[in-house]
Amino acid sequence: MVAAILLGPLAACGVSQGTDASPVVYATDGTFEGVAQPNLAEGGAFLGIPFAMPPVAELRWQPPKLISAANAIVMAKSYAPACVQGDYTTAWYADLIEAFGGDPLVAATPAGESEDCLYLNVWSPDLAPDKPAPVMVWIHGGSYKGGWSYEPNYVGEKLSAQQGVVVVSIAYRLGPFGYLGPDADTAGTPVNFGLMDQITALEWVQRNIAAFGGDPDNVTIFGESAGAASVGTLLTMPETAHLYGRAISESGGFEFLYRPNRAEAAAAFGDLTKKLEADGTSPFGATARQILDASNTVLANYDFGPVVDGDLVPEQPALTLEAGHINPADLIIGTNRDEWLMYLDPDTISTDLADWKTNHPAAAELVDGLSEKYGEASALDWAETAEFMRCPGLRLASVMSQQDKSVYVYEFNRARSGAMDVGLGSYHGAEIPYVFDTHDNWLPTDTADHNITAFMTSAWARFARTGSPNIRTDTVWPDYGKTGIVLKIDQERDTGKPEGASLCASMFPSDSAGSE
């Protein structure tokens, strides 16, 4: 494992300093020596903490196994390798940097890649507070096949220090390692390993976070893209209800569209096996790199992510949502204005738009109106964003409101300087640096961006602390369930009915959520 584990006696639960003034925490699962940071003078950063045994060798394609480390000292001073993924996310950053006129060679890369990747990171403002701090657990995105817990935009130091919250970021197995497995078509055989990893990390938080100054009874799960979809999936699972009380979904919603079933997952694993055997190896004999390369070849179009296995995910999440069977939790949920714009192929926009209208005839007239007013690219962007994120997100907001929980919906409309000129707009993932206050040097950032950051970091943390992003009774952000109003975040904040609500109503006529 990357985090060094030194065998030694475990002192009573508490806090002390290491020989180099590093913070040391005595927790249920072990003694953790972290890194002192000026912004976290009473706390510290604890990086690369193992929360499960390495899923390698005979533990490949097995549920995560707990580590027996109660009598160990863990040197939590450096990040662990990312889960095996290739250059999927690094290439995404490189393209974004180049679009903004920067050098793509400075794109973020993880501290290596490995199957041994089940680690988490903790940033604490105070290890011995008078009152335990709210806990915010970040689940990274990356289409379930890329990303890592400590991408530059996910570093929790500033959010923790400025807002007085404990920030945790977690890893989970990706792609064929996280959402496929042998005998997937056999009832009872595990297949959702990435989802199991997330649950195991949240269970670690429950056992240990009090020793880091956090409140295990006040946990908010939050994430973006596949991380947000993971949040939504966890909300449909009764067995996870005790692990959190609040949730934030940034650019999710597609978890409530069709998910692969056991038969489809088994067929995908069969294709992977055939490719590996053709290459002279086998699923358990191959290296992680061989498995990834084979997957990229024969499963390039497979929809990785949670599988409807009849066990952990008993039915299509959309059916669970429709029945209202979700864990009650205070909720922030939202999308960015131009989620899909950066993914459109300029050479096929017209044909893609025509295909979309053919598949959604009830919405065709509305999309034609958008096309005439804003152009085909914007119309297709709006249509795809509505289908995959905005509309299912509004549905989740409506159902959660019926659970007598506070629900706040946002639309992130800020386009950085020059972003519209290069076809990005308020792109997918654009809101994350504002939440963590982690604006990359290559991102054009001005006073307006800093002002938005101040609002979003404080609103997210207030929500984690109280269940409301508002200051006392000074309501800036109306409760969606009570008003049907959303917050539109830009250089100036505004409120109003959700954009595209009519488009949602036309695509999903049985769902009146957010209809105008």
C-alpha positions as CSV (number, residue, x, y, z in Angstrom):
1,M,0.0,0.0,0.0
2,V,1.1,3.6,-0.6
3,A,0.4,4.9,2.8
4,A,3.1,3.3,5.0
5,I,1.8,1.3,7.8
6,L,4.0,0.8,10.8
7,L,3.0,-1.7,13.4
8,G,2.9,-0.3,16.9
9,P,0.6,0.1,19.9
10,L,-2.6,2.2,19.5
11,A,-3.0,4.9,22.1
12,A,-6.4,5.9,23.4
13,C,-8.4,7.9,20.9
14,G,-7.1,11.4,20.7
15,V,-4.7,13.8,19.0
16,S,-1.0,14.4,19.3
17,Q,2.0,15.6,17.3
18,G,4.6,13.5,15.5
19,T,8.3,14.0,15.9
20,D,8.3,16.6,13.1
21,A,5.2,18.4,14.4
22,S,3.0,16.4,12.1
23,P,-0.6,16.0,13.3
24,V,-1.3,12.5,14.7
25,V,-4.8,11.1,15.1
26,Y,-5.8,8.0,17.1
27,A,-8.9,6.6,15.5
28,T,-10.9,3.4,15.6
29,D,-9.2,2.0,12.5
30,G,-5.6,3.0,13.4
31,T,-3.2,5.8,14.2
32,F,-2.8,8.3,11.4
33,E,0.1,10.7,11.0
34,G,-0.7,13.5,8.6
35,V,0.8,16.6,7.1
36,A,0.8,20.0,8.9
37,Q,-0.6,22.8,6.8
38,P,-0.5,26.6,7.7
39,N,-4.2,27.0,6.7
40,L,-5.1,24.1,9.0
41,A,-3.1,25.1,12.0
42,E,-5.3,23.2,14.5
43,G,-5.9,20.4,12.1
44,G,-4.1,19.0,9.1
45,A,-4.2,17.0,5.9
46,F,-4.2,13.2,6.0
47,L,-3.5,11.8,2.6
48,G,-3.6,8.3,1.2
49,I,-5.5,6.6,4.0
50,P,-6.4,3.0,3.1
51,F,-10.0,2.2,3.7
52,A,-10.0,-1.4,2.3
53,M,-7.5,-4.0,1.4
54,P,-5.9,-3.7,-2.0
55,P,-8.3,-5.4,-4.5
56,V,-5.6,-7.3,-6.3
57,A,-4.8,-11.0,-7.1
58,E,-7.7,-13.1,-5.7
59,L,-9.4,-9.9,-4.5
60,R,-9.8,-8.6,-8.1
61,W,-13.5,-8.4,-8.9
62,Q,-14.4,-9.0,-5.2
63,P,-16.2,-6.8,-2.7
64,P,-13.9,-4.5,-0.7
65,K,-12.4,-6.2,2.3
66,L,-11.8,-4.3,5.5
67,I,-8.2,-3.7,6.7
68,S,-7.3,-5.0,10.1
69,A,-5.1,-2.0,11.1
70,A,-6.4,-1.1,14.6
71,N,-2.9,-1.6,16.0
72,A,-1.1,0.1,13.2
73,I,0.4,3.6,12.6
74,V,-0.4,4.8,9.1
75,M,1.8,7.5,7.6
76,A,-0.8,9.5,5.7
77,K,1.5,12.0,4.1
78,S,1.2,11.5,0.4
79,Y,-1.5,10.8,-2.2
80,A,-2.0,7.2,-3.3
81,P,-2.1,6.0,-7.0
82,A,-5.3,6.6,-8.8
83,C,-7.4,3.6,-9.8
84,V,-6.5,2.1,-13.2
85,Q,-7.9,4.3,-16.0
86,G,-5.3,5.4,-18.6
87,D,-5.2,9.0,-19.8
88,Y,-9.0,9.5,-19.9
89,T,-9.1,12.3,-17.5
90,T,-5.7,13.8,-18.2
91,A,-6.7,14.1,-21.8
92,W,-9.9,15.9,-20.8
93,Y,-7.8,18.5,-18.8
94,A,-5.4,18.8,-21.7
95,D,-8.1,19.6,-24.2
96,L,-9.7,22.2,-21.8
97,I,-6.3,23.9,-21.1
98,E,-5.6,24.1,-24.8
99,A,-9.0,25.6,-25.5
100,F,-8.2,28.3,-23.0
101,G,-4.9,29.0,-24.7
102,G,-2.7,27.2,-22.2
103,D,0.0,24.5,-22.5
104,P,-1.7,21.1,-22.5
105,L,1.4,19.5,-21.0
106,V,0.5,21.0,-17.6
107,A,-2.6,18.9,-17.5
108,A,-3.2,17.2,-14.1
109,T,-1.9,13.6,-13.7
110,P,-2.3,11.3,-10.7
111,A,0.4,9.9,-8.5
112,G,0.6,6.8,-10.6
113,E,-2.1,4.2,-11.3
114,S,-2.8,0.9,-9.7
115,E,-5.4,-1.7,-8.8
116,D,-4.2,-0.9,-5.2
117,C,-6.2,2.3,-5.1
118,L,-8.8,2.2,-2.3
119,Y,-7.6,5.2,-0.3
120,L,-9.2,8.4,0.9
121,N,-8.0,11.9,2.0
122,V,-9.1,14.0,5.0
123,W,-8.6,17.7,5.5
124,S,-9.5,18.9,9.0
125,P,-9.6,22.5,10.3
126,D,-9.4,21.4,14.0
127,L,-8.7,18.0,15.4
128,A,-10.0,18.8,18.8
129,P,-12.9,21.3,18.3
130,D,-15.3,22.5,21.0
131,K,-18.1,21.2,18.6
132,P,-17.6,18.6,15.9
133,A,-17.5,20.0,12.4
134,P,-19.8,19.1,9.5
135,V,-18.3,16.5,7.2
136,M,-18.4,16.8,3.4
137,V,-17.4,13.6,1.5
138,W,-16.5,14.2,-2.2
139,I,-17.1,11.5,-4.8
140,H,-15.2,12.4,-8.0
141,G,-16.5,12.2,-11.5
142,G,-15.0,10.8,-14.7
143,S,-17.8,8.8,-16.5
144,Y,-17.1,5.9,-14.1
145,K,-13.9,5.2,-16.0
146,G,-11.6,8.1,-15.0
147,G,-10.8,10.6,-12.4
148,W,-9.1,10.5,-9.0
149,S,-9.8,11.8,-5.5
150,Y,-7.2,14.5,-5.5
151,E,-7.4,16.2,-8.9
152,P,-6.3,19.8,-8.4
153,N,-9.8,21.0,-8.3
154,Y,-10.8,18.6,-5.5
155,V,-8.1,19.5,-3.0
156,G,-10.1,20.2,0.2
157,E,-7.6,22.4,2.1
158,K,-9.2,25.8,1.3
159,L,-12.8,24.6,1.7
160,S,-11.9,23.1,5.0
161,A,-9.9,26.0,6.3
162,Q,-12.2,28.8,5.2
163,Q,-15.5,27.2,6.1
164,G,-14.6,25.1,9.1
165,V,-15.7,21.7,7.7
166,V,-14.0,18.4,7.5
167,V,-13.5,17.5,3.8
168,V,-13.0,13.9,2.7
169,S,-12.3,12.7,-0.8
170,I,-12.6,9.1,-1.7
171,A,-11.6,6.7,-4.5
172,Y,-13.5,3.8,-6.1
173,R,-12.7,1.2,-8.7
174,L,-13.4,2.3,-12.3
175,G,-14.4,0.9,-15.6
176,P,-14.1,-2.9,-16.0
177,F,-12.5,-3.2,-12.5
178,G,-15.4,-1.4,-10.9
179,Y,-18.6,-2.4,-12.7
180,L,-17.9,-5.8,-14.4
181,G,-17.0,-9.2,-13.1
182,P,-17.1,-12.9,-13.7
183,D,-20.5,-14.7,-13.6
184,A,-22.3,-11.3,-13.6
185,D,-25.4,-13.0,-14.9
186,T,-25.7,-15.2,-11.8
187,A,-28.0,-13.8,-9.2
188,G,-26.2,-12.9,-6.0
189,T,-22.8,-12.6,-7.6
190,P,-21.3,-9.2,-6.9
191,V,-20.7,-6.9,-9.8
192,N,-21.1,-3.3,-8.5
193,F,-17.6,-3.1,-7.0
194,G,-17.2,0.7,-7.5
195,L,-20.4,1.3,-5.6
196,M,-19.4,-1.0,-2.9
197,D,-16.1,0.9,-2.5
198,Q,-18.0,4.1,-2.0
199,I,-20.1,2.6,0.7
200,T,-17.1,1.1,2.4
201,A,-15.4,4.5,2.4
202,L,-18.6,6.1,3.9
203,E,-18.6,3.4,6.6
204,W,-14.9,4.3,7.3
205,V,-16.0,7.9,7.8
206,Q,-18.7,6.8,10.3
207,R,-16.1,4.8,12.4
208,N,-13.3,7.3,12.3
209,I,-14.2,10.8,11.4
210,A,-14.9,11.9,15.0
211,A,-11.2,11.5,15.8
212,F,-10.5,14.0,13.0
213,G,-12.8,16.6,14.5
214,G,-15.8,15.7,12.3
215,D,-19.4,14.9,13.2
216,P,-20.4,11.4,12.0
217,D,-24.0,12.5,12.5
218,N,-23.7,15.4,10.1
219,V,-22.3,14.0,6.8
220,T,-23.0,15.5,3.4
221,I,-22.1,13.4,0.3
222,F,-21.4,15.5,-2.8
223,G,-20.0,14.9,-6.2
224,E,-20.0,16.0,-9.9
225,S,-20.9,14.1,-13.0
226,A,-20.4,10.4,-12.3
227,G,-19.8,11.5,-8.7
228,A,-23.2,13.2,-8.7
229,A,-24.8,10.2,-10.3
230,S,-23.2,8.1,-7.5
231,V,-24.8,10.4,-5.0
232,G,-28.2,9.9,-6.7
233,T,-27.7,6.1,-6.7
234,L,-26.8,6.1,-3.0
235,L,-30.0,8.0,-2.3
236,T,-32.0,5.1,-3.7
237,M,-30.3,2.5,-1.4
238,P,-32.0,2.1,2.0
239,E,-29.0,0.4,3.4
240,T,-26.9,3.6,3.0
241,A,-29.4,6.0,4.7
242,H,-27.5,6.0,8.0
243,L,-24.2,7.1,6.3
244,Y,-25.3,10.7,5.4
245,G,-28.0,13.2,6.1
246,R,-27.5,15.6,3.2
247,A,-26.5,15.4,-0.5
248,I,-25.2,17.7,-3.2
249,S,-25.5,16.7,-6.9
250,E,-23.5,18.7,-9.4
251,S,-24.4,17.8,-13.0
252,G,-25.9,14.5,-12.2
253,G,-29.4,13.1,-13.0
254,F,-28.4,10.5,-15.7
255,E,-28.3,7.8,-13.0
256,F,-32.1,7.8,-13.4
257,L,-31.9,6.9,-17.1
258,Y,-31.6,3.3,-18.2
259,R,-28.8,1.3,-16.5
260,P,-27.3,-2.0,-17.8
261,N,-28.6,-5.2,-16.2
262,R,-26.8,-8.4,-15.2
263,A,-27.2,-9.9,-18.7
264,E,-25.6,-6.9,-20.4
265,A,-22.8,-6.8,-17.8
266,A,-22.2,-10.5,-18.3
267,A,-22.1,-10.1,-22.1
268,A,-19.6,-7.2,-21.7
269,F,-17.4,-9.3,-19.4
270,G,-17.6,-12.1,-22.0
271,D,-16.3,-9.8,-24.7
272,L,-13.5,-8.7,-22.4
273,T,-12.6,-12.3,-21.7
274,K,-12.5,-13.2,-25.4
275,K,-10.2,-10.3,-26.1
276,L,-7.9,-11.2,-23.3
277,E,-7.8,-14.9,-24.3
278,A,-7.0,-13.8,-27.9
279,D,-4.1,-11.9,-26.5
280,G,-2.9,-15.0,-24.7
281,T,-4.0,-14.3,-21.2
282,S,-7.2,-14.4,-19.0
283,P,-9.2,-12.1,-16.7
284,F,-7.3,-13.2,-13.6
285,G,-4.0,-13.8,-15.3
286,A,-3.8,-10.5,-17.1
287,T,-2.1,-7.4,-15.8
288,A,-4.3,-4.4,-15.0
289,R,-2.9,-2.6,-18.1
290,Q,-3.9,-5.6,-20.3
291,I,-7.4,-5.5,-19.0
292,L,-7.7,-1.8,-19.5
293,D,-6.3,-2.0,-23.1
294,A,-8.7,-4.9,-23.9
295,S,-11.6,-2.9,-22.4
296,N,-10.8,0.2,-24.4
297,T,-10.8,-2.0,-27.6
298,V,-13.9,-4.1,-27.2
299,L,-16.0,-2.1,-24.7
300,A,-15.3,1.4,-25.9
301,N,-19.1,2.1,-26.1
302,Y,-20.1,0.2,-23.0
303,D,-22.0,2.2,-20.4
304,F,-19.9,1.7,-17.3
305,G,-21.4,2.5,-13.9
306,P,-23.9,0.9,-11.5
307,V,-25.5,-2.3,-12.8
308,V,-29.1,-3.4,-12.0
309,D,-28.1,-6.5,-10.2
310,G,-31.2,-7.3,-8.3
311,D,-29.2,-7.0,-5.1
312,L,-27.4,-3.8,-4.4
313,V,-29.3,-2.1,-7.2
314,P,-32.6,-4.1,-7.2
315,E,-34.3,-2.3,-10.0
316,Q,-33.9,0.5,-12.5
317,P,-33.2,3.6,-10.4
318,A,-35.9,5.5,-12.4
319,L,-38.5,3.1,-11.0
320,T,-37.3,3.5,-7.5
321,L,-37.5,7.3,-8.0
322,E,-40.9,7.1,-9.5
323,A,-42.1,5.1,-6.5
324,G,-40.7,7.8,-4.2
325,H,-38.5,5.2,-2.5
326,I,-35.4,7.4,-1.8
327,N,-33.6,8.1,1.4
328,P,-34.8,11.4,2.9
329,A,-32.0,13.9,2.7
330,D,-31.6,17.7,2.4
331,L,-30.5,18.3,-1.2
332,I,-28.7,20.8,-3.4
333,I,-28.9,19.8,-7.1
334,G,-28.1,21.6,-10.3
335,T,-26.6,21.7,-13.7
336,N,-24.4,24.1,-15.8
337,R,-25.9,25.9,-18.7
338,D,-23.7,24.4,-21.4
339,E,-23.0,20.9,-20.1
340,W,-22.9,19.3,-23.5
341,L,-21.4,22.1,-25.6
342,M,-17.8,20.9,-25.3
343,Y,-18.7,17.4,-26.4
344,L,-20.5,18.3,-29.6
345,D,-18.8,17.3,-32.9
346,P,-19.0,20.4,-35.2
347,D,-19.2,18.2,-38.3
348,T,-22.3,16.3,-37.2
349,I,-24.3,18.9,-35.2
350,S,-27.1,19.1,-37.8
351,T,-27.5,15.3,-38.2
352,D,-27.2,14.8,-34.4
353,L,-29.9,17.4,-33.8
354,A,-32.1,15.8,-36.4
355,D,-31.6,12.4,-34.8
356,W,-32.4,13.8,-31.4
357,K,-35.7,15.3,-32.6
358,T,-36.6,12.0,-34.3
359,N,-36.1,10.2,-30.9
360,H,-38.1,12.9,-29.0
361,P,-40.9,14.0,-31.4
362,A,-42.9,15.7,-28.7
363,A,-40.0,18.1,-28.0
364,A,-39.1,18.7,-31.7
365,E,-41.0,21.9,-32.0
366,L,-39.5,23.4,-28.9
367,V,-36.0,22.4,-30.0
368,D,-36.6,24.0,-33.5
369,G,-37.5,27.2,-31.7
370,L,-34.2,27.1,-29.7
371,S,-32.3,26.4,-32.9
372,E,-33.9,29.4,-34.7
373,K,-33.1,31.7,-31.7
374,Y,-29.7,30.5,-30.6
375,G,-28.3,28.2,-33.4
376,E,-28.1,24.5,-33.9
377,A,-25.2,23.9,-31.5
378,S,-26.9,25.7,-28.6
379,A,-30.1,23.9,-29.3
380,L,-28.4,20.5,-29.3
381,D,-26.5,21.4,-26.1
382,W,-29.7,22.4,-24.4
383,A,-31.5,19.3,-25.6
384,E,-28.8,16.9,-24.4
385,T,-28.3,18.7,-21.1
386,A,-32.1,18.5,-20.5
387,E,-32.4,14.8,-21.3
388,F,-29.4,13.6,-19.3
389,M,-29.1,16.0,-16.4
390,R,-31.6,18.8,-16.0
391,C,-34.9,16.9,-16.4
392,P,-34.0,13.9,-14.2
393,G,-32.4,16.2,-11.7
394,L,-35.6,18.3,-11.4
395,R,-37.5,15.0,-11.0
396,L,-35.2,14.0,-8.1
397,A,-35.7,17.5,-6.6
398,S,-39.5,17.2,-6.7
399,V,-39.5,13.7,-5.2
400,M,-37.1,14.7,-2.4
401,S,-39.3,17.7,-1.7
402,Q,-42.2,15.3,-1.1
403,Q,-40.0,13.6,1.6
404,D,-40.4,16.8,3.7
405,K,-36.7,17.7,3.1
406,S,-35.2,21.1,2.1
407,V,-34.3,21.1,-1.6
408,Y,-32.4,23.8,-3.4
409,V,-31.9,23.8,-7.2
410,Y,-29.3,25.9,-9.0
411,E,-28.3,26.7,-12.6
412,F,-24.7,27.6,-13.0
413,N,-24.4,30.1,-15.9
414,R,-21.0,31.6,-15.4
415,A,-18.8,31.5,-18.5
416,R,-15.2,32.6,-17.8
417,S,-13.6,35.2,-19.9
418,G,-13.2,33.9,-23.4
419,A,-15.1,30.7,-22.7
420,M,-17.9,31.5,-25.2
421,D,-15.4,32.4,-27.9
422,V,-13.8,28.9,-27.8
423,G,-17.1,27.0,-27.6
424,L,-17.1,26.1,-23.9
425,G,-19.6,28.4,-22.2
426,S,-20.6,27.2,-18.8
427,Y,-19.0,23.9,-19.5
428,H,-19.3,20.5,-17.8
429,G,-17.3,20.7,-14.5
430,A,-17.0,24.5,-14.7
431,E,-18.5,25.0,-11.2
432,I,-16.0,22.7,-9.3
433,P,-13.2,25.3,-8.8
434,Y,-15.8,27.7,-7.4
435,V,-16.9,25.1,-4.8
436,F,-13.4,24.2,-3.6
437,D,-11.7,27.6,-4.4
438,T,-9.1,25.8,-6.5
439,H,-8.9,27.9,-9.7
440,D,-6.0,26.5,-11.9
441,N,-3.4,29.0,-13.0
442,W,-4.5,28.4,-16.6
443,L,-8.1,29.3,-15.9
444,P,-9.0,33.0,-16.7
445,T,-10.1,34.2,-13.2
446,D,-11.2,37.7,-12.4
447,T,-13.0,39.6,-9.6
448,A,-16.4,38.2,-10.6
449,D,-15.1,34.6,-10.4
450,H,-13.7,35.3,-6.9
451,N,-17.0,36.7,-5.8
452,I,-18.9,33.7,-7.1
453,T,-16.3,31.5,-5.3
454,A,-17.0,33.3,-2.0
455,F,-20.7,32.7,-2.4
456,M,-20.5,29.0,-3.5
457,T,-17.9,27.8,-0.9
458,S,-19.9,29.4,1.9
459,A,-23.3,28.3,0.6
460,W,-22.2,24.7,0.2
461,A,-20.7,24.7,3.7
462,R,-23.7,26.3,5.3
463,F,-25.9,23.7,3.7
464,A,-23.6,21.0,5.0
465,R,-23.8,22.6,8.5
466,T,-27.5,23.4,8.7
467,G,-29.4,22.0,5.7
468,S,-29.9,25.5,4.2
469,P,-27.4,27.5,2.1
470,N,-28.9,30.7,3.3
471,I,-27.7,32.9,6.1
472,R,-30.3,32.8,8.9
473,T,-33.6,34.2,7.6
474,D,-31.9,36.2,4.8
475,T,-33.3,34.0,2.0
476,V,-31.3,34.3,-1.2
477,W,-31.9,30.8,-2.5
478,P,-35.6,29.7,-2.3
479,D,-36.5,26.2,-1.3
480,Y,-37.5,24.6,-4.6
481,G,-40.1,22.3,-3.1
482,K,-42.0,25.3,-1.6
483,T,-41.6,27.7,-4.5
484,G,-40.6,25.9,-7.7
485,I,-37.9,28.6,-8.0
486,V,-34.2,27.9,-8.8
487,L,-31.1,30.0,-8.2
488,K,-29.2,31.2,-11.3
489,I,-25.5,31.6,-10.5
490,D,-23.6,34.1,-12.6
491,Q,-21.8,37.4,-12.2
492,E,-25.1,38.5,-10.7
493,R,-27.3,36.0,-9.0
494,D,-31.0,35.8,-9.9
495,T,-33.9,33.5,-9.2
496,G,-36.7,32.2,-11.4
497,K,-38.3,29.2,-12.9
498,P,-36.0,26.5,-14.2
499,E,-34.7,27.0,-17.7
500,G,-35.9,24.3,-20.1
501,A,-38.8,23.3,-17.9
502,S,-41.1,23.1,-20.9
503,L,-38.6,21.0,-22.7
504,C,-38.6,18.6,-19.7
505,A,-42.4,18.5,-19.7
506,S,-42.5,17.7,-23.4
507,M,-39.9,14.9,-23.1
508,F,-41.5,13.4,-20.0
509,P,-45.2,14.3,-20.2
510,S,-46.1,12.2,-17.1
511,D,-43.7,14.3,-15.0
512,S,-44.8,17.7,-14.2
513,A,-41.7,18.5,-12.1
514,G,-40.6,22.0,-12.8
515,S,-43.1,22.6,-15.5
516,E,-44.0,26.1,-16.3
